[in-house]
């Protein structure tokens, strides 16, 4: 009997299903028995999932190694009336290591509290390696009299000089609204926090 079509296709058509699936006939390393097909798929998915998790952990570790963040709380402190421009109070002075290759952003945040006095204004200054990078002044003045309250603030500076371990310094002083007249009482800096983030 003459076989129709090309020989290779004909052989496939004439082969038994069990042989095509590897149940019978010649076996090689790629053959999978039909009854074991689901197990093989499950095993492959398990291995792929495990490898994906391993790679994800490696990627996360690599990300942590090139990006860092630190947060340092500062205890509440009173900036009293003797602290003026000529005699400011040092709130913090921290050496920042670990960012010599990538630079960082420094943020000092918190709020000032002068609820115990009505004529105290705050001035807070942040410097990096002796260079002023940010300052803020808080307080409220009305036509009748100065007012008291709690005022949030955030000072931000950037440092990106390579191979240098800089020092972040924050100072503060108290005056009346004109920045010159000595106040009768100071103010508090509360919930202060220095946050450093950047490439390592």
C-alpha positions in Angstrom: 0.0 0.0 0.0 1.4 3.4 -1.0 1.7 5.9 1.8 0.3 9.3 1.1 2.0 12.5 1.9 5.6 12.8 2.8 7.2 10.0 4.8 7.9 12.0 7.9 4.3 13.3 8.2 3.0 9.9 7.4 5.0 8.3 10.2 3.5 10.8 12.6 0.0 10.0 11.4 0.6 6.3 11.7 2.2 6.4 15.1 0.2 5.5 18.1 -0.8 8.3 20.5 1.0 6.4 23.4 4.3 6.6 21.5 4.0 10.2 20.7 3.4 11.0 24.3 6.2 8.8 25.4 4.1 6.1 27.1 5.5 3.5 24.7 8.2 3.2 22.2 11.7 4.6 22.2 12.4 6.9 25.2 14.8 9.8 25.3 15.7 12.4 27.9 13.0 14.8 26.7 10.1 12.3 26.8 7.5 12.8 29.5 4.9 10.2 30.2 1.4 11.5 29.8 0.4 10.5 33.3 3.3 12.5 34.7 2.8 15.6 32.6 1.0 17.6 35.4 3.7 16.7 37.9 6.4 17.8 35.5 4.6 21.1 34.9 4.1 21.6 38.7 7.8 20.9 39.3 8.9 23.3 36.6 6.7 26.1 38.0 8.1 25.4 41.5 11.6 25.7 40.3 10.8 28.9 38.3 9.1 30.4 41.3 12.0 29.6 43.6 14.5 31.0 41.1 12.4 34.2 40.8 12.4 34.6 44.6 16.1 34.2 44.8 16.6 36.8 42.0 14.2 39.1 43.8 16.2 38.8 47.0 19.4 39.5 45.2 17.9 42.6 43.5 16.6 43.9 46.8 20.0 43.4 48.5 21.6 45.2 45.6 19.2 48.1 45.9 19.9 48.4 49.6 23.6 48.5 48.9 23.3 51.4 46.6 20.6 53.4 48.4 20.5 54.1 52.1 18.4 56.1 54.6 18.9 56.9 58.2 16.6 58.8 60.7 18.0 60.3 63.9 15.5 61.7 66.5 16.5 64.8 68.5 15.2 65.3 72.0 12.9 68.3 72.7 15.1 71.3 73.5 14.5 74.8 74.8 16.1 77.6 72.8 16.0 80.3 75.6 16.2 84.1 75.3 19.9 84.2 75.7 20.4 82.4 72.4 20.7 85.2 69.8 22.4 85.5 66.4 25.8 85.9 68.1 25.2 83.0 70.5 23.0 80.4 68.8 22.3 77.0 70.3 23.6 74.0 68.4 20.7 71.5 68.1 22.8 68.8 66.4 26.1 68.3 64.7 26.4 64.9 63.0 29.1 63.4 60.8 27.4 61.6 57.8 29.4 58.6 56.6 28.5 56.0 54.0 27.5 58.3 51.1 30.9 59.2 49.8 30.2 57.9 46.3 26.7 58.9 45.7 25.8 62.0 47.8 22.7 62.5 49.9 19.8 64.7 50.9 19.5 65.9 54.5 16.3 67.0 56.1 15.8 68.3 59.6 12.1 68.5 60.6 10.0 69.1 63.6 8.0 72.0 65.0 8.6 75.0 67.2 6.5 75.7 70.3 6.2 79.1 71.8 2.8 78.7 73.4 4.2 79.8 76.8 5.1 83.3 75.4 3.7 85.7 72.8 6.8 87.5 71.4 9.3 84.7 70.6 10.2 84.0 67.0 12.5 81.2 66.0 15.3 81.1 63.5 16.7 77.7 62.6 19.6 77.2 60.2 21.1 74.0 58.7 24.6 73.9 57.4 26.7 71.1 55.7 30.4 71.4 56.2 30.0 74.9 57.4 28.0 76.1 54.4 24.5 77.3 55.1 22.0 75.3 53.0 18.7 76.2 54.5 17.0 78.4 57.1 13.5 79.0 58.4 11.8 81.5 60.7 8.6 80.8 62.5 6.2 83.0 64.5 3.1 85.0 64.0 2.8 88.8 64.3 -0.6 90.7 64.3 -1.2 94.4 64.3 -2.1 94.3 68.0 0.5 91.9 69.5 2.6 88.9 68.7 0.9 85.5 68.9 2.0 82.2 70.1 1.5 78.7 68.7 3.1 75.6 67.3 4.7 75.8 63.8 6.0 72.9 61.7 9.2 73.3 59.8 11.5 71.3 57.5 15.0 72.3 56.3 16.5 70.4 53.4 20.0 70.4 51.9 21.9 68.4 49.3 25.5 67.2 49.4 27.2 65.5 46.5 30.9 66.0 46.8 32.6 62.6 46.3 35.1 61.1 48.8 34.1 63.4 51.6 32.5 62.7 54.9 30.6 65.9 55.7 29.1 67.2 59.0 25.5 68.3 59.1 24.9 71.1 61.7 21.7 72.7 62.9 21.7 75.8 65.0 18.8 78.0 66.4 18.3 81.2 68.2 15.4 83.3 69.5 14.5 86.9 68.9 11.4 89.1 68.5 9.9 89.5 65.1 12.6 92.0 63.9 15.3 89.3 64.3 17.3 91.7 66.5 15.4 92.5 69.7 16.0 90.0 72.5 12.8 88.2 73.5 11.7 87.8 77.1 11.4 84.0 76.7 12.5 81.4 74.2 10.7 78.5 72.5 11.0 74.8 72.2 12.0 72.6 69.2 9.9 69.5 69.5 9.9 66.1 67.7 13.1 67.1 65.8 14.4 64.5 63.4 17.3 64.4 61.0 16.7 62.2 57.9 19.6 61.3 55.6 18.9 59.5 52.3 20.9 59.0 49.1 23.2 56.8 47.0 26.0 54.9 48.6 
